[in-house]
Structure formats: C-alpha cells, structure tokens
Amino acid sequence: MAPLCRICRSELSKVLLELKNVPAAAQRMPATPAELAADKGVDLALRQCPACGVLQHTAPPVPYFREVLRASGVSESMKEFRFEQFSDWIRRYGLAGKKVFEAGCGRGEYLSLMAQSGVKAVGVEYGPEAVEFCRKQGLDAVREFFETGDEKLPGAPFDGFFVLNFLEHIPDLPAFLRGIGNNLRPGAPGLVEVPNLDMILRNSLLTEFSTEHIYSFTAETLTGVLQSNGFTVRSCRSVWHDYILSAEVVRRGECDLSGCAAVRERLDRELREFLARHRKTAFWGAGHQALTVLALSGMTPEEICFVVDSSPEKQGRFTYTTHIQVVSPDELAASDADSVIVACGGYSDEVVSILGNRFPGRFALAVLRENTLEFL
C-alpha cells in the first residue's frame, strides 16, 4: 500500500527521487563509540502529493523534531535583516505593544529581536533546556508543542505569531497549524517562513533535501497548505538571497451569518403579512430559493394553494418539507387565486411581465428580491 500524504492524506504512489544512505539527522551527531556503532544512513524517497502538491519524504521524523535546534548563532547580517523585517511587520499590522508568540523559538535567537522591535514577545518551545536558557536571558518562554492542536498557551488569545524555518520539520503539520490558530484572535497576522523549494529546484540543489526536512515547499504549495489550515495568505515572496519563502498571513475568522438570521425573520414576517391581506395565494417558482423560503417559513397547502413552475419535470410533484403541489402556469388561469408571490431568482421580472400581460390586474403581486419581499 502506498504511503499517505501527511498533510491531506492522499496516496503518495510515485517516487520522484530516491536518495540512498543519507545522514539520519543533522543535529546531535554521534559522540561515543556506542553511538557511532549504532549510526546508519537512511534512504529518502521524495514523493509529491497529487492533491495538495507538497513534496515530502516518508521516512520517520528525527527524534528531536519538536525542538528548534539552530546550529549556529545568528549572524550580524541576519540580525540586521530580521530586526528591519520585524519592525516593518509590526508597524504595518499595528502590533506595537501587543502580544505575539513565536512557535518554535529555540534559544530565543529571533525572539529577542522581536521583543526589541516593540511587541510583548512570548516564545513557545518544547526543549526544556532551551526554554530555561530563554528565561535566563530575560525572555518570556513557555514549554509547549502543538501536538494535537488543542493546546492553549498562557495569555491566549494572542495578537500575532511568527514561525521561522520550523514547519518543514513537523510530521502532523495540520495539527500544528490548528494549534497556532487556536491561540490567536480572529484576524491576527502571522509571519511564516520555510526553505524555498522554488530556488532549490531552479538550481538543482540536491543537498538541500534532508531527513530533518519532511516537506519542501514552493510558494504555491506553502500558500495552499496555509490557506487550507485556517489562514488567509496576504503575500508570499522569497527573501534572504532567495533561500527563504516568507509568507504573511492572517488567521481566518468565522463567517458572519447574523445578517442571514435577521433576513429570515423579516421574510417570514413579510410573507405572513402578504398572506393575511389576501384570500388565496399561489407561489410561482420551485427552485432552491423558493423551496427554502417556503420551508423556513413553514408554509402549508392551506396557506399556499399551489406552486407554479414552468418545468414539466416538477409539475405534478410536491415541494420538499412543505408538501405543496407544483402545477403548470395553465393551472393558475383556471384557479380562484387572487394573489401570487414570485420567487424565480433572475427570472422573476420575466414572470411578473408574463402575469401582467396574461392576467392584467387580476392578481396582487409580490416578488422575492434576494432578501426581502417587494410588494407590487
């Protein structure tokens, strides 16, 4: 059986490149005779998911994947770049003085620069020694890892977040991103960075593929993964000599459906007001909009004598839920109805014209206009 994509669970049937006997890790190298004896290379089979498009290997993750281990200190040029980047990001999103967390802060190399840039920066790190190191440097750090996505950070919800060159290490990336989102207020901005696969492919940089990096992202696939896991991507571009993809995101909020609830109440009231003014009312239209209005208002065959529709496939049948008979327009001519409610979407004006020409002055008319009942 083919392995499954760690992100979207589609089958990864095709191997694009196989690398034999590559190092089992890049950090915590063997130091003792026993460790040297146990050390063996691993084989990496690189596969691209046919659904989400993410390039990935299926070897087991390195044992320390929850921890951020940066092999060297931040260079002076990188410090300058990060400070300018963070300051600009804080200014553009109005984050000065607000709470921002770094998911995977390591020993605080970037966390300290973010704090200096003007926010209340909190580091989230799994490695206990790294957390203790951060605290000794006067940085605010908590020991946590978003394993299930349900973890809650002290002080949540936060106003923003950043995660730099860490997502590519995490086996259950959807759970990790869900954990980030669950600790943010709606609309909170984020800065997300990963190694740039577009550049790696363009230059055939074979040695950039490693056991530590489970995933390799292009701008397209990084955007897709972020957007399918709770974030809206504002921009995604390459930085730092083209080695890094830098995405600016915001946490996607819930759709505001409160207006729809108000519309439902108003439509129900308007329908019943119209029915109360007339002796016998027909309804013209058996499309999804009309059927939904009838059902939500709880119309009955006693209140709506029949539903008119021009489609022969619907005539002689009954509406869902309300069980009102659907008839042809000819039935309207022979009926004793004195009023008609027209609910035909984009065809409503055409139906009103037909009624006016064929039955001038006979029927009192109302038209369902998207979210209100218009009395003619």
C-alpha positions as CSV (number, residue, x, y, z in Angstrom):
1,M,0.0,0.0,0.0
2,A,1.3,3.4,-0.9
3,P,2.1,5.8,1.9
4,L,-0.2,8.7,2.6
5,C,0.4,12.5,2.4
6,R,1.0,13.7,6.0
7,I,-1.0,16.9,5.2
8,C,-4.1,15.8,3.2
9,R,-3.9,12.0,3.4
10,S,-3.9,11.4,-0.3
11,E,-1.8,8.4,-1.6
12,L,1.8,9.1,-2.5
13,S,2.3,6.4,-5.1
14,K,5.1,7.8,-7.2
15,V,8.7,8.2,-6.1
16,L,10.3,11.2,-7.9
17,L,13.8,10.9,-6.4
18,E,15.4,8.3,-4.1
19,L,18.5,9.3,-2.1
20,K,20.4,6.3,-0.5
21,N,22.3,6.3,2.7
22,V,21.8,10.0,3.7
23,P,22.6,11.1,7.2
24,A,19.9,10.2,9.7
25,A,19.9,13.7,11.2
26,A,21.8,16.9,11.1
27,Q,21.9,17.8,14.8
28,R,23.2,15.9,17.9
29,M,25.8,14.0,15.9
30,P,27.2,10.7,17.4
31,A,30.0,11.3,20.0
32,T,30.5,8.0,21.8
33,P,31.7,4.6,20.4
34,A,28.2,3.2,21.1
35,E,26.5,6.0,19.2
36,L,29.0,5.6,16.3
37,A,28.3,1.8,16.2
38,A,24.5,2.5,16.0
39,D,24.7,5.2,13.4
40,K,23.3,4.2,10.0
41,G,22.3,6.1,6.9
42,V,18.7,6.3,5.8
43,D,17.1,6.2,2.4
44,L,14.9,9.1,1.4
45,A,12.2,8.6,-1.2
46,L,10.9,12.0,-2.3
47,R,7.2,12.0,-3.4
48,Q,4.9,14.7,-4.4
49,C,1.3,14.6,-3.3
50,P,-1.0,14.6,-6.3
51,A,-3.7,16.5,-4.3
52,C,-2.0,19.3,-2.3
53,G,1.2,19.2,-4.3
54,V,3.6,19.2,-1.4
55,L,6.9,17.4,-2.0
56,Q,7.8,15.3,1.0
57,H,9.7,12.2,2.2
58,T,8.1,9.3,4.1
59,A,11.0,8.3,6.4
60,P,10.4,8.6,10.2
61,P,11.0,12.1,11.6
62,V,14.1,12.8,13.5
63,P,13.7,12.1,17.3
64,Y,14.0,15.8,18.2
65,F,11.5,17.2,15.6
66,R,9.6,19.1,18.3
67,E,12.6,21.2,19.2
68,V,14.2,24.1,17.3
69,L,17.9,23.5,17.2
70,R,19.9,26.2,15.4
71,A,23.4,25.0,14.9
72,S,25.0,28.4,14.9
73,G,24.3,31.9,16.4
74,V,22.5,34.4,14.3
75,S,25.0,36.3,12.1
76,E,25.2,40.1,12.3
77,S,23.7,40.5,8.8
78,M,20.9,38.2,9.7
79,K,20.2,40.1,12.9
80,E,20.0,43.3,10.9
81,F,17.7,41.7,8.3
82,R,15.4,40.3,11.0
83,F,15.2,43.5,13.0
84,E,14.2,45.5,10.0
85,Q,11.8,42.8,8.9
86,F,10.1,42.5,12.3
87,S,9.9,46.3,12.8
88,D,8.3,46.7,9.4
89,W,5.8,43.9,10.0
90,I,4.9,45.3,13.5
91,R,4.3,48.7,12.0
92,R,2.2,47.6,9.1
93,Y,-0.1,45.4,11.2
94,G,-0.3,47.8,14.2
95,L,1.2,45.3,16.6
96,A,3.3,47.7,18.8
97,G,2.9,46.8,22.4
98,K,0.7,43.8,21.6
99,K,1.2,40.1,22.4
100,V,3.0,38.0,19.7
101,F,4.3,34.4,20.1
102,E,7.0,32.5,18.2
103,A,6.1,28.9,17.6
104,G,9.4,27.1,17.9
105,C,11.7,29.8,19.5
106,G,14.7,27.6,20.2
107,R,17.1,29.5,22.5
108,G,15.5,32.9,21.7
109,E,17.7,34.0,18.8
110,Y,14.8,35.6,16.9
111,L,12.5,36.0,19.9
112,S,14.9,38.6,21.4
113,L,14.9,40.6,18.2
114,M,11.1,40.5,18.0
115,A,10.9,41.8,21.6
116,Q,13.4,44.6,20.8
117,S,11.2,45.5,17.8
118,G,8.4,46.6,20.1
119,V,6.0,43.8,21.0
120,K,5.3,41.6,24.0
121,A,7.1,38.5,22.6
122,V,6.4,35.0,24.0
123,G,8.4,32.0,22.9
124,V,6.9,28.6,22.5
125,E,9.5,25.8,22.7
126,Y,9.5,22.1,23.5
127,G,13.1,21.7,24.6
128,P,13.3,22.3,28.4
129,E,16.9,23.4,28.3
130,A,16.1,25.9,25.5
131,V,13.2,27.3,27.5
132,E,15.3,27.7,30.6
133,F,18.0,29.4,28.5
134,C,15.5,31.9,27.2
135,R,14.2,32.7,30.7
136,K,17.7,33.3,31.9
137,Q,18.1,35.9,29.1
138,G,15.0,37.7,30.4
139,L,12.8,36.3,27.6
140,D,9.2,35.1,28.2
141,A,9.1,31.4,27.1
142,V,6.8,28.5,27.7
143,R,7.4,24.8,27.2
144,E,4.8,23.6,24.7
145,F,4.4,21.9,21.3
146,F,1.2,21.9,19.2
147,E,0.8,18.1,19.1
148,T,-3.0,17.8,18.8
149,G,-4.0,21.4,18.0
150,D,-6.0,21.7,21.2
151,E,-3.2,23.1,23.4
152,K,-3.8,26.5,25.0
153,L,-1.0,29.0,25.8
154,P,-1.0,31.1,28.9
155,G,-2.2,34.6,27.9
156,A,-4.1,33.4,24.8
157,P,-5.5,34.7,22.6
158,F,-2.5,36.4,21.0
159,D,-2.5,39.3,18.6
160,G,0.1,37.8,16.2
161,F,2.6,35.0,15.7
162,F,5.7,34.0,13.8
163,V,7.3,30.7,12.9
164,L,10.6,30.6,11.1
165,N,12.0,27.6,9.3
166,F,10.2,25.1,11.5
167,L,7.1,23.9,9.7
168,E,9.1,21.7,7.4
169,H,10.1,19.5,10.4
170,I,6.7,18.7,11.8
171,P,5.0,15.4,10.9
172,D,1.4,16.4,11.8
173,L,1.5,19.8,10.2
174,P,-2.3,20.4,10.1
175,A,-2.5,19.8,13.9
176,F,0.4,22.2,14.5
177,L,-1.2,24.9,12.4
178,R,-4.5,24.3,14.1
179,G,-2.8,24.8,17.5
180,I,-1.3,28.1,16.3
181,G,-4.7,29.3,15.1
182,N,-6.5,28.3,18.3
183,N,-4.2,30.6,20.3
184,L,-4.9,33.7,18.1
185,R,-7.7,36.2,17.9
186,P,-9.6,36.3,14.6
187,G,-7.7,38.3,12.0
188,A,-4.4,38.1,13.9
189,P,-1.4,38.4,11.5
190,G,1.4,35.9,11.2
191,L,4.9,35.6,9.6
192,V,5.6,32.1,8.3
193,E,8.9,31.1,6.7
194,V,10.3,27.9,5.2
195,P,13.2,26.9,2.8
196,N,12.5,27.9,-0.8
197,L,11.9,24.8,-2.9
198,D,11.4,27.0,-6.0
199,M,15.0,28.1,-5.7
200,I,16.2,24.6,-4.8
201,L,14.6,23.2,-8.0
202,R,15.8,26.0,-10.2
203,N,19.4,25.3,-9.1
204,S,19.1,21.5,-8.6
205,L,20.4,21.8,-5.0
206,L,20.4,18.1,-4.2
207,T,21.9,18.6,-0.8
208,E,19.0,20.7,0.5
209,F,16.9,17.5,0.8
210,S,17.5,16.1,4.3
211,T,15.9,13.8,6.8
212,E,15.1,16.7,9.1
213,H,13.0,18.5,6.4
214,I,10.0,16.3,5.9
215,Y,8.4,18.8,3.5
216,S,9.8,21.0,0.8
217,F,7.5,24.0,-0.2
218,T,7.1,26.1,-3.2
219,A,5.4,29.4,-2.9
220,E,2.3,27.7,-4.4
221,T,2.2,24.7,-2.1
222,L,3.0,26.8,1.1
223,T,0.2,29.1,0.2
224,G,-2.2,26.1,-0.3
225,V,-1.3,24.4,3.0
226,L,-1.7,27.6,5.0
227,Q,-5.0,28.5,3.3
228,S,-6.4,25.0,3.9
229,N,-5.5,25.1,7.6
230,G,-7.1,28.3,8.8
231,F,-5.1,31.2,7.4
232,T,-5.5,33.7,4.6
233,V,-2.2,34.4,2.8
234,R,-1.7,38.1,2.1
235,S,1.7,37.6,0.4
236,C,4.4,35.0,-0.2
237,R,7.8,36.0,-1.5
238,S,11.4,34.9,-1.4
239,V,13.9,36.6,1.0
240,W,17.4,36.2,2.2
241,H,19.2,35.6,-1.1
242,D,16.2,33.6,-2.4
243,Y,16.8,30.8,0.2
244,I,13.6,31.5,2.2
245,L,10.0,31.8,1.4
246,S,8.3,34.4,3.6
247,A,4.5,34.4,3.8
248,E,2.4,37.0,5.6
249,V,-0.9,35.5,6.8
250,V,-3.9,36.4,8.9
251,R,-6.0,34.0,10.9
252,R,-9.2,33.4,9.1
253,G,-12.3,34.3,11.1
254,E,-15.7,32.8,11.1
255,C,-18.3,33.9,8.5
256,D,-20.7,36.4,10.0
257,L,-24.2,34.9,9.4
258,S,-26.0,37.2,11.8
259,G,-27.4,39.2,8.8
260,C,-28.9,36.0,7.4
261,A,-30.8,35.3,10.6
262,A,-32.3,38.8,10.5
263,V,-33.3,38.3,6.9
264,R,-35.0,35.0,7.8
265,E,-37.1,36.7,10.4
266,R,-38.1,39.6,8.2
267,L,-39.0,37.4,5.2
268,D,-41.2,35.3,7.4
269,R,-43.0,38.4,8.7
270,E,-43.4,39.9,5.2
271,L,-44.8,36.6,3.8
272,R,-47.4,36.3,6.5
273,E,-48.4,40.0,6.2
274,F,-49.0,39.4,2.5
275,L,-51.0,36.2,3.1
276,A,-53.1,38.0,5.7
277,R,-54.2,40.6,3.1
278,H,-55.3,38.1,0.5
279,R,-57.8,35.3,0.3
280,K,-55.9,32.7,-1.7
281,T,-52.2,32.9,-2.7
282,A,-50.2,30.9,-5.2
283,F,-46.4,30.8,-5.3
284,W,-44.5,31.0,-8.6
285,G,-41.2,29.2,-8.5
286,A,-39.9,25.8,-7.4
287,G,-36.2,26.4,-7.5
288,H,-33.9,26.1,-4.5
289,Q,-34.5,29.7,-3.3
290,A,-38.3,29.3,-3.4
291,L,-38.3,25.9,-1.7
292,T,-36.0,27.2,1.1
293,V,-38.3,30.2,1.8
294,L,-41.4,28.0,1.9
295,A,-39.7,25.5,4.2
296,L,-38.2,28.1,6.6
297,S,-41.5,29.9,6.9
298,G,-43.3,26.6,7.5
299,M,-45.8,27.3,4.7
300,T,-48.7,24.7,4.3
301,P,-51.0,23.8,1.5
302,E,-53.7,25.7,3.4
303,E,-51.7,28.9,3.2
304,I,-50.2,28.5,-0.3
305,C,-52.7,26.8,-2.6
306,F,-50.1,25.6,-5.1
307,V,-46.7,26.3,-6.5
308,V,-46.4,27.2,-10.2
309,D,-43.4,26.2,-12.2
310,S,-42.7,26.0,-16.0
311,S,-40.6,22.9,-15.7
312,P,-42.6,19.7,-16.8
313,E,-40.2,17.7,-14.6
314,K,-41.5,19.4,-11.5
315,Q,-45.2,19.6,-12.3
316,G,-47.4,17.1,-10.6
317,R,-44.9,16.7,-7.8
318,F,-44.8,18.2,-4.3
319,T,-42.4,20.6,-2.7
320,Y,-39.9,19.2,-0.2
321,T,-40.9,19.6,3.5
322,T,-44.0,21.7,2.9
323,H,-45.7,19.2,0.5
324,I,-47.4,21.8,-1.7
325,Q,-48.3,20.6,-5.2
326,V,-46.4,22.0,-8.1
327,V,-48.6,22.8,-11.2
328,S,-48.1,24.3,-14.7
329,P,-48.9,28.0,-15.4
330,D,-52.1,26.9,-17.1
331,E,-53.4,25.8,-13.8
332,L,-53.1,29.3,-12.5
333,A,-55.6,30.6,-15.1
334,A,-58.2,28.1,-14.0
335,S,-57.8,28.7,-10.3
336,D,-59.5,31.1,-8.0
337,A,-56.3,32.5,-6.5
338,D,-56.3,36.3,-6.0
339,S,-52.5,36.8,-5.4
340,V,-49.2,35.4,-6.5
341,I,-45.7,35.5,-4.8
342,V,-43.0,35.3,-7.5
343,A,-39.7,33.7,-6.4
344,C,-37.8,32.9,-9.6
345,G,-34.4,34.5,-8.9
346,G,-33.1,36.1,-12.1
347,Y,-36.3,35.2,-13.9
348,S,-38.6,37.0,-11.6
349,D,-39.1,40.1,-13.7
350,E,-39.9,37.9,-16.7
351,V,-42.6,36.1,-14.7
352,V,-44.0,39.4,-13.5
353,S,-44.2,40.6,-17.1
354,I,-46.0,37.4,-18.1
355,L,-48.5,37.7,-15.3
356,G,-49.1,41.4,-16.2
357,N,-49.6,40.7,-19.9
358,R,-51.7,37.5,-19.5
359,F,-53.7,38.5,-16.4
360,P,-53.8,42.3,-16.3
361,G,-55.0,43.4,-12.9
362,R,-56.2,40.0,-11.8
363,F,-53.5,39.2,-9.2
364,A,-52.0,41.1,-6.3
365,L,-48.2,40.5,-6.7
366,A,-45.1,40.3,-4.5
367,V,-41.6,39.4,-5.7
368,L,-38.9,37.8,-3.6
369,R,-35.8,40.1,-4.2
370,E,-32.8,38.3,-2.7
371,N,-33.5,39.1,1.0
372,T,-36.8,40.9,1.1
373,L,-40.4,40.7,-0.3
374,E,-41.2,43.5,-2.7
375,F,-45.0,44.3,-2.9
376,L,-46.0,45.4,-6.4
